[in-house]
């Protein structure tokens, strides 16, 4: 099939793009187009207007600002995956992008496009939540910031008003001695994860956990951050006993999503298996950096 007829707009500045989203109705923004174009072709979406933001330079780039990384919404996934700045300051992101689809898709796909599409199994919202991402958006009225924890309003629906455009994301940089791991299980390499997990940890010389972050994707509409388990594990020995405490929280997760191929029990089982492996890998990497 082919898309339904629409008017095409290609602003060259952020101000021009914001003016378009303020006055147009029934529009869609195209970034990399890796998700939007198939949906248009199958007529799952039939907007009257498509706004192409590929020529807006303000939305592109990776930079380090104090203790955070800032990534522009239109930055290509391949650029982030191969960025030395990202690898040095957030190796979790580099590892996660190795699991995101295929090279051809990452060449065009954008970070902001993925966060706005908000597929529950996507790796990018997952590592954004793990790194306490703060999303910057703008309208003609001004700018605002939204914590990744509050970004998802419902299934595949971000907290983005009709007159707003996503600008970029700020992500916390963890201490140099932290350990990390991003793992997932999918039917084939490059598929969306059935379940994925992002783990970050800082361990002191006594093998005690000083800081930890554990986030799951493929479980609910939004990434699931295991805050209760994280709180319990602070000052706990980085051992199999600590991992078992995380397994208890995963076992007790309510309303794990399911579909025609994967039951809630199966996703919960995968979540425990992948988290077990990810935590042990993160612990091992952290110990080597003490």
TORMILO-135264 format. One record per residue: residue number from 1; residue in one letter; x, y, z of N, C-alpha, C in turn. Coordinates in steps of 0.2 Angstrom, whole numbers, m for minus. Layout:
BEGIN
{NUM; 'A'; {X; Y; Z}; {X; Y; Z}; {X; Y; Z}}
...
***
This chain:
BEGIN
{1; 'X'; {4; m6; 0}; {0; 0; 0}; {4; 6; 0}}
{2; 'X'; {1; 12; m1}; {5; 18; m1}; {1; 23; 4}}
{3; 'X'; {5; 28; 6}; {1; 33; 10}; {m5; 36; 8}}
{4; 'X'; {m9; 38; 12}; {m15; 43; 10}; {m12; 49; 8}}
{5; 'X'; {m15; 53; 4}; {m12; 60; 2}; {m11; 64; 8}}
{6; 'X'; {m6; 68; 8}; {m4; 73; 13}; {0; 79; 11}}
{7; 'X'; {0; 84; 14}; {4; 90; 12}; {11; 89; 16}}
{8; 'X'; {16; 90; 12}; {23; 90; 15}; {26; 96; 17}}
{9; 'X'; {29; 97; 23}; {32; 103; 25}; {39; 101; 27}}
{10; 'X'; {44; 106; 26}; {51; 104; 27}; {54; 111; 30}}
{11; 'X'; {53; 112; 36}; {56; 118; 39}; {63; 118; 40}}
{12; 'X'; {67; 124; 40}; {74; 124; 40}; {76; 127; 47}}
{13; 'X'; {72; 129; 51}; {73; 131; 58}; {68; 129; 63}}
{14; 'X'; {70; 129; 69}; {66; 127; 75}; {60; 131; 75}}
{15; 'X'; {61; 138; 74}; {55; 143; 75}; {50; 141; 69}}
{16; 'X'; {52; 140; 63}; {48; 138; 58}; {44; 132; 59}}
{17; 'X'; {47; 127; 62}; {44; 120; 64}; {39; 121; 70}}
{18; 'X'; {41; 125; 75}; {36; 127; 80}; {30; 130; 78}}
{19; 'X'; {31; 135; 73}; {25; 139; 70}; {21; 134; 66}}
{20; 'X'; {23; 129; 63}; {19; 124; 59}; {15; 120; 64}}
{21; 'X'; {18; 117; 69}; {15; 113; 74}; {9; 117; 78}}
{22; 'X'; {10; 123; 79}; {6; 127; 82}; {m1; 129; 78}}
{23; 'X'; {0; 129; 72}; {m6; 131; 68}; {m9; 125; 64}}
{24; 'X'; {m5; 119; 63}; {m8; 114; 59}; {m12; 109; 63}}
{25; 'X'; {m17; 106; 61}; {m20; 100; 64}; {m19; 94; 60}}
{26; 'X'; {m20; 88; 63}; {m19; 81; 60}; {m12; 81; 57}}
{27; 'X'; {m7; 82; 60}; {0; 82; 57}; {4; 76; 60}}
{28; 'X'; {9; 74; 57}; {14; 70; 60}; {21; 72; 58}}
{29; 'X'; {26; 72; 63}; {32; 74; 62}; {36; 68; 60}}
{30; 'X'; {40; 69; 55}; {45; 63; 52}; {52; 65; 54}}
{31; 'X'; {55; 60; 58}; {62; 61; 60}; {66; 57; 55}}
{32; 'X'; {68; 51; 58}; {71; 46; 54}; {67; 42; 49}}
{33; 'X'; {60; 42; 51}; {55; 38; 47}; {55; 31; 47}}
{34; 'X'; {59; 28; 51}; {60; 21; 52}; {53; 17; 55}}
{35; 'X'; {50; 21; 59}; {43; 18; 61}; {38; 22; 58}}
{36; 'X'; {38; 28; 56}; {32; 32; 53}; {31; 29; 46}}
{37; 'X'; {36; 29; 42}; {34; 27; 35}; {31; 20; 34}}
{38; 'X'; {32; 15; 38}; {28; 9; 37}; {21; 10; 39}}
{39; 'X'; {20; 14; 45}; {13; 15; 47}; {9; 19; 42}}
{40; 'X'; {13; 24; 39}; {9; 28; 33}; {8; 23; 28}}
{41; 'X'; {12; 19; 26}; {11; 15; 20}; {6; 10; 21}}
{42; 'X'; {5; 7; 27}; {m1; 3; 28}; {m7; 7; 31}}
{43; 'X'; {m7; 13; 31}; {m12; 17; 32}; {m15; 16; 39}}
{44; 'X'; {m10; 14; 44}; {m12; 14; 51}; {m13; 22; 53}}
{45; 'X'; {m9; 26; 50}; {m9; 33; 51}; {m11; 37; 45}}
{46; 'X'; {m15; 42; 45}; {m17; 45; 39}; {m17; 53; 40}}
{47; 'X'; {m11; 56; 42}; {m11; 63; 43}; {m13; 67; 37}}
{48; 'X'; {m15; 73; 38}; {m16; 78; 33}; {m9; 82; 31}}
{49; 'X'; {m5; 82; 36}; {2; 85; 35}; {7; 81; 38}}
{50; 'X'; {13; 81; 34}; {19; 78; 37}; {24; 83; 37}}
{51; 'X'; {27; 84; 43}; {32; 89; 45}; {39; 86; 45}}
{52; 'X'; {43; 87; 41}; {50; 84; 40}; {55; 89; 44}}
{53; 'X'; {58; 86; 50}; {62; 91; 54}; {70; 89; 53}}
{54; 'X'; {71; 86; 47}; {78; 83; 46}; {83; 89; 44}}
{55; 'X'; {80; 95; 42}; {85; 101; 41}; {86; 106; 46}}
{56; 'X'; {84; 104; 52}; {85; 109; 58}; {91; 107; 62}}
{57; 'X'; {96; 111; 61}; {103; 109; 64}; {103; 110; 72}}
{58; 'X'; {98; 114; 75}; {98; 114; 82}; {96; 108; 85}}
{59; 'X'; {94; 103; 82}; {91; 97; 85}; {96; 91; 84}}
{60; 'X'; {102; 92; 82}; {107; 87; 81}; {113; 88; 85}}
{61; 'X'; {116; 83; 88}; {123; 83; 91}; {123; 80; 98}}
{62; 'X'; {129; 78; 100}; {131; 75; 106}; {136; 79; 110}}
{63; 'X'; {134; 81; 116}; {139; 85; 120}; {139; 83; 127}}
{64; 'X'; {144; 85; 131}; {145; 84; 138}; {144; 91; 141}}
{65; 'X'; {139; 91; 146}; {138; 97; 150}; {138; 96; 157}}
{66; 'X'; {143; 98; 160}; {144; 97; 168}; {144; 89; 169}}
{67; 'X'; {139; 86; 172}; {139; 79; 174}; {134; 76; 170}}
{68; 'X'; {132; 78; 164}; {127; 75; 160}; {129; 75; 153}}
{69; 'X'; {127; 70; 149}; {127; 70; 142}; {121; 73; 139}}
{70; 'X'; {121; 77; 134}; {115; 80; 130}; {115; 77; 123}}
{71; 'X'; {110; 74; 121}; {109; 71; 114}; {103; 75; 111}}
{72; 'X'; {104; 78; 105}; {99; 81; 102}; {94; 76; 99}}
{73; 'X'; {88; 78; 98}; {83; 73; 96}; {84; 70; 89}}
{74; 'X'; {87; 74; 85}; {88; 72; 78}; {94; 68; 77}}
{75; 'X'; {98; 67; 82}; {104; 64; 81}; {103; 56; 79}}
{76; 'X'; {107; 54; 74}; {106; 48; 71}; {109; 42; 76}}
{77; 'X'; {105; 37; 77}; {107; 31; 81}; {114; 29; 80}}
{78; 'X'; {116; 29; 74}; {123; 26; 72}; {128; 31; 75}}
{79; 'X'; {126; 38; 74}; {131; 43; 77}; {132; 42; 85}}
{80; 'X'; {127; 41; 88}; {127; 40; 95}; {131; 33; 97}}
{81; 'X'; {129; 28; 93}; {132; 21; 94}; {140; 22; 94}}
{82; 'X'; {142; 26; 89}; {150; 26; 87}; {153; 32; 91}}
{83; 'X'; {149; 36; 95}; {152; 42; 98}; {157; 40; 103}}
{84; 'X'; {164; 42; 103}; {169; 41; 108}; {166; 45; 114}}
{85; 'X'; {163; 50; 114}; {161; 54; 120}; {155; 50; 124}}
{86; 'X'; {151; 47; 120}; {146; 42; 123}; {149; 36; 126}}
{87; 'X'; {154; 33; 122}; {157; 27; 125}; {161; 28; 131}}
{88; 'X'; {164; 34; 132}; {168; 35; 137}; {164; 37; 143}}
{89; 'X'; {158; 40; 142}; {154; 43; 148}; {148; 39; 150}}
{90; 'X'; {146; 35; 145}; {140; 31; 146}; {140; 24; 141}}
{91; 'X'; {145; 20; 143}; {145; 14; 139}; {139; 9; 139}}
{92; 'X'; {134; 10; 144}; {128; 7; 143}; {124; 8; 137}}
{93; 'X'; {125; 15; 135}; {121; 17; 128}; {125; 13; 122}}
{94; 'X'; {131; 13; 122}; {135; 10; 117}; {133; 3; 116}}
{95; 'X'; {133; m1; 122}; {131; m8; 122}; {124; m9; 120}}
{96; 'X'; {119; m4; 122}; {112; m5; 120}; {111; m4; 113}}
{97; 'X'; {115; 1; 110}; {114; 2; 103}; {116; m4; 98}}
{98; 'X'; {121; m8; 101}; {123; m14; 97}; {117; m19; 96}}
{99; 'X'; {112; m18; 100}; {106; m23; 100}; {100; m19; 96}}
{100; 'X'; {101; m13; 94}; {95; m9; 91}; {95; m11; 84}}
{101; 'X'; {90; m15; 82}; {89; m16; 75}; {95; m18; 71}}
{102; 'X'; {96; m15; 65}; {102; m16; 61}; {105; m10; 58}}
{103; 'X'; {111; m10; 56}; {115; m4; 54}; {111; 0; 49}}
{104; 'X'; {108; m3; 44}; {104; 2; 40}; {99; 6; 43}}
{105; 'X'; {96; 3; 48}; {90; 6; 52}; {94; 12; 56}}
{106; 'X'; {99; 10; 60}; {102; 15; 64}; {105; 21; 60}}
{107; 'X'; {107; 20; 54}; {110; 25; 50}; {104; 31; 49}}
{108; 'X'; {98; 29; 49}; {93; 34; 48}; {89; 35; 54}}
{109; 'X'; {88; 30; 58}; {84; 31; 64}; {87; 36; 69}}
{110; 'X'; {83; 40; 73}; {85; 45; 77}; {83; 43; 84}}
{111; 'X'; {87; 46; 89}; {85; 45; 96}; {79; 48; 98}}
{112; 'X'; {77; 54; 96}; {71; 57; 98}; {65; 54; 94}}
{113; 'X'; {66; 51; 88}; {61; 48; 85}; {59; 41; 89}}
{114; 'X'; {64; 38; 92}; {62; 32; 96}; {58; 34; 102}}
{115; 'X'; {61; 39; 105}; {58; 41; 112}; {50; 43; 111}}
{116; 'X'; {49; 46; 105}; {42; 49; 104}; {38; 43; 101}}
{117; 'X'; {41; 38; 98}; {37; 32; 95}; {35; 28; 101}}
{118; 'X'; {40; 27; 106}; {39; 24; 112}; {36; 17; 112}}
{119; 'X'; {40; 13; 108}; {38; 6; 108}; {40; 3; 115}}
{120; 'X'; {36; m1; 118}; {37; m4; 125}; {44; m8; 125}}
{121; 'X'; {45; m11; 119}; {51; m15; 119}; {58; m12; 117}}
{122; 'X'; {57; m6; 115}; {63; m2; 113}; {68; m1; 118}}
{123; 'X'; {75; m2; 116}; {80; m1; 120}; {81; 6; 122}}
{124; 'X'; {80; 11; 118}; {82; 18; 119}; {78; 21; 125}}
{125; 'X'; {71; 20; 126}; {68; 22; 132}; {70; 19; 138}}
{126; 'X'; {72; 13; 137}; {75; 9; 143}; {81; 12; 146}}
{127; 'X'; {86; 13; 142}; {93; 16; 144}; {92; 23; 146}}
{128; 'X'; {87; 27; 143}; {85; 33; 145}; {83; 34; 152}}
{129; 'X'; {78; 29; 154}; {76; 29; 161}; {81; 27; 166}}
{130; 'X'; {85; 22; 164}; {91; 20; 168}; {96; 25; 170}}
{131; 'X'; {97; 30; 165}; {101; 35; 166}; {98; 42; 168}}
{132; 'X'; {91; 41; 171}; {88; 47; 174}; {87; 52; 169}}
{133; 'X'; {85; 51; 162}; {85; 56; 157}; {80; 61; 158}}
{134; 'X'; {81; 67; 156}; {77; 73; 156}; {76; 75; 149}}
{135; 'X'; {70; 75; 147}; {68; 77; 140}; {66; 84; 140}}
{136; 'X'; {69; 87; 135}; {68; 94; 133}; {63; 95; 128}}
{137; 'X'; {58; 99; 128}; {53; 100; 123}; {52; 108; 123}}
{138; 'X'; {49; 110; 117}; {48; 117; 116}; {42; 118; 112}}
{139; 'X'; {38; 124; 113}; {33; 126; 109}; {34; 134; 108}}
{140; 'X'; {30; 137; 105}; {31; 145; 104}; {30; 148; 110}}
{141; 'X'; {27; 145; 115}; {26; 148; 122}; {32; 147; 126}}
{142; 'X'; {37; 143; 124}; {43; 142; 128}; {45; 135; 129}}
{143; 'X'; {50; 133; 133}; {53; 127; 134}; {50; 124; 141}}
{144; 'X'; {50; 117; 141}; {49; 114; 147}; {53; 107; 147}}
{145; 'X'; {54; 104; 153}; {58; 98; 154}; {53; 93; 157}}
{146; 'X'; {54; 87; 155}; {50; 81; 158}; {55; 75; 159}}
{147; 'X'; {54; 73; 166}; {58; 67; 168}; {56; 61; 164}}
{148; 'X'; {61; 57; 162}; {59; 51; 158}; {54; 47; 162}}
{149; 'X'; {54; 47; 168}; {49; 43; 172}; {42; 45; 171}}
{150; 'X'; {41; 52; 169}; {34; 54; 168}; {33; 55; 160}}
{151; 'X'; {37; 53; 156}; {36; 54; 149}; {31; 50; 146}}
{152; 'X'; {30; 44; 148}; {25; 39; 145}; {18; 41; 148}}
{153; 'X'; {13; 43; 144}; {6; 44; 147}; {2; 38; 146}}
{154; 'X'; {3; 34; 141}; {m1; 28; 139}; {3; 24; 134}}
{155; 'X'; {0; 19; 132}; {4; 15; 127}; {6; 19; 121}}
{156; 'X'; {12; 19; 119}; {15; 22; 114}; {13; 30; 113}}
{157; 'X'; {12; 33; 119}; {10; 40; 119}; {14; 44; 124}}
{158; 'X'; {19; 48; 121}; {23; 52; 126}; {19; 59; 128}}
{159; 'X'; {22; 62; 133}; {19; 68; 136}; {21; 74; 132}}
{160; 'X'; {19; 74; 126}; {21; 79; 121}; {14; 83; 119}}
{161; 'X'; {13; 89; 120}; {7; 93; 118}; {7; 93; 110}}
{162; 'X'; {2; 95; 107}; {1; 95; 100}; {5; 101; 97}}
{163; 'X'; {7; 106; 101}; {11; 112; 99}; {18; 111; 101}}
{164; 'X'; {20; 105; 103}; {27; 105; 105}; {31; 100; 101}}
{165; 'X'; {38; 101; 101}; {43; 97; 98}; {48; 95; 103}}
{166; 'X'; {50; 89; 102}; {56; 87; 107}; {62; 90; 104}}
{167; 'X'; {66; 92; 109}; {73; 95; 107}; {79; 91; 108}}
{168; 'X'; {79; 87; 114}; {84; 83; 115}; {83; 80; 122}}
{169; 'X'; {88; 76; 125}; {88; 73; 131}; {95; 74; 135}}
{170; 'X'; {94; 75; 142}; {100; 76; 146}; {100; 69; 150}}
{171; 'X'; {106; 66; 150}; {107; 60; 154}; {113; 60; 159}}
{172; 'X'; {111; 57; 165}; {116; 58; 170}; {123; 53; 168}}
{173; 'X'; {128; 56; 169}; {135; 53; 169}; {137; 49; 175}}
{174; 'X'; {138; 43; 175}; {139; 39; 181}; {147; 40; 183}}
{175; 'X'; {149; 38; 189}; {156; 39; 191}; {160; 34; 186}}
{176; 'X'; {167; 36; 185}; {171; 32; 181}; {172; 25; 183}}
{177; 'X'; {170; 23; 189}; {171; 16; 192}; {165; 12; 192}}
{178; 'X'; {160; 14; 188}; {154; 11; 188}; {154; 5; 183}}
{179; 'X'; {150; 0; 185}; {149; m6; 180}; {142; m5; 177}}
{180; 'X'; {142; m9; 171}; {135; m8; 167}; {134; m14; 163}}
{181; 'X'; {128; m15; 161}; {126; m21; 157}; {119; m19; 154}}
{182; 'X'; {119; m20; 147}; {112; m20; 144}; {111; m27; 140}}
{183; 'X'; {106; m31; 142}; {105; m37; 139}; {98; m38; 137}}
{184; 'X'; {96; m42; 132}; {89; m43; 130}; {89; m50; 127}}
{185; 'X'; {82; m52; 127}; {81; m58; 123}; {76; m56; 118}}
{186; 'X'; {77; m58; 111}; {73; m57; 106}; {73; m63; 101}}
{187; 'X'; {68; m64; 97}; {68; m70; 93}; {73; m70; 88}}
{188; 'X'; {75; m65; 85}; {81; m64; 81}; {85; m58; 82}}
{189; 'X'; {91; m58; 81}; {95; m52; 82}; {92; m46; 77}}
{190; 'X'; {92; m41; 81}; {89; m35; 77}; {81; m34; 78}}
{191; 'X'; {78; m39; 81}; {71; m38; 83}; {70; m34; 89}}
{192; 'X'; {64; m31; 90}; {63; m28; 96}; {64; m34; 102}}
{193; 'X'; {66; m32; 108}; {67; m36; 113}; {60; m39; 116}}
{194; 'X'; {59; m45; 117}; {54; m47; 121}; {54; m45; 128}}
{195; 'X'; {60; m45; 131}; {62; m42; 137}; {69; m40; 137}}
{196; 'X'; {70; m34; 140}; {77; m31; 140}; {78; m28; 147}}
{197; 'X'; {85; m27; 149}; {87; m25; 155}; {93; m20; 155}}
{198; 'X'; {93; m15; 158}; {98; m10; 159}; {100; m10; 166}}
{199; 'X'; {107; m12; 167}; {109; m12; 174}; {115; m7; 175}}
{200; 'X'; {116; m3; 180}; {121; 1; 182}; {123; 0; 189}}
{201; 'X'; {129; 0; 191}; {131; m1; 198}; {138; 2; 200}}
{202; 'X'; {138; 5; 206}; {145; 7; 209}; {146; 3; 215}}
{203; 'X'; {152; 0; 215}; {154; m5; 221}; {160; m2; 224}}
{204; 'X'; {160; m2; 231}; {166; 1; 234}; {171; m5; 235}}
{205; 'X'; {177; m3; 239}; {182; m8; 240}; {180; m14; 244}}
{206; 'X'; {175; m13; 248}; {172; m18; 252}; {167; m23; 249}}
{207; 'X'; {166; m22; 242}; {161; m25; 238}; {154; m24; 240}}
{208; 'X'; {153; m18; 243}; {146; m15; 245}; {144; m11; 239}}
{209; 'X'; {137; m11; 238}; {134; m7; 233}; {133; 0; 235}}
{210; 'X'; {136; 5; 232}; {135; 12; 233}; {129; 15; 229}}
{211; 'X'; {128; 13; 223}; {123; 16; 219}; {121; 11; 214}}
{212; 'X'; {115; 10; 212}; {113; 5; 207}; {106; 8; 204}}
{213; 'X'; {106; 5; 198}; {100; 7; 193}; {98; 1; 189}}
{214; 'X'; {92; m1; 190}; {89; m7; 186}; {83; m6; 183}}
{215; 'X'; {83; m6; 176}; {77; m4; 172}; {75; m10; 167}}
{216; 'X'; {69; m11; 166}; {67; m17; 162}; {63; m14; 156}}
{217; 'X'; {63; m16; 150}; {59; m15; 145}; {55; m21; 142}}
{218; 'X'; {49; m20; 139}; {45; m26; 137}; {41; m29; 142}}
{219; 'X'; {40; m25; 147}; {36; m27; 153}; {29; m23; 153}}
{220; 'X'; {30; m17; 152}; {24; m12; 152}; {25; m7; 147}}
{221; 'X'; {20; m3; 146}; {20; 3; 141}; {26; 7; 142}}
{222; 'X'; {28; 8; 148}; {34; 12; 150}; {40; 8; 152}}
{223; 'X'; {46; 10; 152}; {51; 6; 155}; {50; 6; 163}}
{224; 'X'; {51; 0; 166}; {50; m1; 173}; {56; m1; 177}}
{225; 'X'; {57; 4; 181}; {63; 5; 185}; {61; 2; 192}}
{226; 'X'; {66; m3; 194}; {65; m6; 200}; {67; m2; 206}}
{227; 'X'; {64; 3; 207}; {66; 7; 213}; {66; 4; 220}}
{228; 'X'; {62; 0; 221}; {61; m4; 228}; {68; m8; 229}}
{229; 'X'; {69; m12; 223}; {75; m16; 224}; {81; m12; 224}}
{230; 'X'; {82; m6; 221}; {88; m2; 221}; {89; 1; 228}}
{231; 'X'; {83; 3; 231}; {84; 5; 238}; {86; 0; 243}}
{232; 'X'; {84; m6; 242}; {86; m12; 247}; {93; m13; 246}}
{233; 'X'; {96; m13; 240}; {102; m15; 239}; {108; m10; 240}}
{234; 'X'; {106; m4; 242}; {111; 1; 244}; {115; m1; 250}}
{235; 'X'; {121; m2; 250}; {125; m4; 256}; {125; m12; 257}}
{236; 'X'; {122; m15; 252}; {122; m22; 252}; {128; m25; 249}}
{237; 'X'; {130; m31; 251}; {135; m34; 247}; {133; m36; 240}}
{238; 'X'; {138; m35; 235}; {137; m36; 228}; {138; m44; 227}}
{239; 'X'; {132; m48; 228}; {133; m55; 228}; {127; m58; 225}}
{240; 'X'; {126; m65; 225}; {121; m68; 223}; {114; m67; 227}}
{241; 'X'; {116; m65; 234}; {110; m64; 238}; {107; m57; 236}}
{242; 'X'; {111; m52; 234}; {108; m46; 231}; {104; m47; 225}}
{243; 'X'; {106; m51; 221}; {103; m53; 215}; {96; m56; 216}}
{244; 'X'; {96; m61; 221}; {90; m64; 223}; {84; m59; 225}}
{245; 'X'; {87; m54; 229}; {82; m49; 231}; {78; m45; 225}}
{246; 'X'; {82; m44; 220}; {79; m41; 214}; {74; m46; 211}}
{247; 'X'; {76; m52; 211}; {71; m57; 208}; {64; m57; 211}}
{248; 'X'; {65; m56; 218}; {58; m56; 222}; {54; m50; 219}}
{249; 'X'; {57; m44; 218}; {53; m38; 215}; {50; m40; 209}}
{250; 'X'; {54; m43; 204}; {52; m45; 198}; {46; m50; 198}}
{251; 'X'; {47; m55; 202}; {41; m60; 203}; {35; m56; 205}}
{252; 'X'; {35; m51; 209}; {29; m48; 211}; {27; m42; 207}}
{253; 'X'; {30; m41; 201}; {27; m35; 197}; {20; m37; 195}}
{254; 'X'; {16; m32; 196}; {9; m33; 193}; {8; m31; 186}}
{255; 'X'; {3; m34; 183}; {1; m32; 176}; {7; m32; 171}}
{256; 'X'; {10; m37; 171}; {15; m38; 166}; {12; m39; 159}}
{257; 'X'; {14; m35; 154}; {10; m36; 148}; {11; m43; 144}}
{258; 'X'; {6; m44; 140}; {7; m51; 136}; {4; m49; 129}}
{259; 'X'; {5; m54; 125}; {3; m54; 118}; {1; m61; 115}}
{260; 'X'; {0; m61; 109}; {m2; m68; 106}; {4; m73; 106}}
{261; 'X'; {10; m70; 107}; {16; m75; 107}; {19; m76; 114}}
{262; 'X'; {18; m71; 118}; {22; m71; 124}; {17; m69; 130}}
{263; 'X'; {17; m74; 135}; {12; m73; 140}; {16; m69; 146}}
{264; 'X'; {12; m66; 150}; {15; m62; 156}; {20; m67; 160}}
{265; 'X'; {18; m73; 161}; {23; m77; 165}; {29; m78; 161}}
{266; 'X'; {29; m79; 155}; {35; m80; 151}; {39; m74; 151}}
{267; 'X'; {36; m68; 150}; {40; m61; 151}; {43; m61; 158}}
{268; 'X'; {39; m62; 163}; {42; m62; 170}; {48; m67; 170}}
{269; 'X'; {47; m73; 168}; {53; m77; 168}; {59; m74; 164}}
{270; 'X'; {58; m72; 158}; {64; m69; 155}; {67; m63; 158}}
{271; 'X'; {62; m59; 161}; {65; m53; 165}; {70; m55; 171}}
{272; 'X'; {68; m60; 174}; {72; m63; 180}; {79; m66; 177}}
{273; 'X'; {78; m69; 172}; {84; m72; 169}; {89; m67; 166}}
{274; 'X'; {86; m62; 162}; {91; m57; 159}; {93; m52; 165}}
{275; 'X'; {89; m51; 170}; {92; m47; 175}; {97; m50; 179}}
{276; 'X'; {96; m56; 180}; {102; m60; 184}; {108; m60; 180}}
{277; 'X'; {108; m61; 174}; {114; m61; 170}; {117; m53; 170}}
{278; 'X'; {113; m49; 169}; {115; m42; 168}; {118; m39; 174}}
{279; 'X'; {115; m41; 180}; {118; m38; 186}; {125; m41; 188}}
{280; 'X'; {125; m48; 186}; {132; m51; 188}; {137; m48; 183}}
{281; 'X'; {135; m47; 177}; {140; m43; 172}; {142; m36; 175}}
{282; 'X'; {137; m33; 177}; {138; m26; 180}; {143; m26; 186}}
{283; 'X'; {141; m31; 190}; {145; m32; 196}; {153; m33; 194}}
{284; 'X'; {154; m38; 190}; {160; m40; 188}; {164; m34; 185}}
{285; 'X'; {161; m30; 180}; {164; m24; 177}; {166; m19; 182}}
{286; 'X'; {161; m18; 187}; {162; m13; 193}; {168; m15; 197}}
{287; 'X'; {169; m21; 198}; {175; m23; 203}; {181; m22; 199}}
{288; 'X'; {181; m23; 193}; {188; m22; 189}; {190; m14; 189}}
{289; 'X'; {185; m10; 190}; {186; m3; 190}; {187; 0; 197}}
{290; 'X'; {187; m4; 202}; {188; m1; 209}; {195; 2; 210}}
***
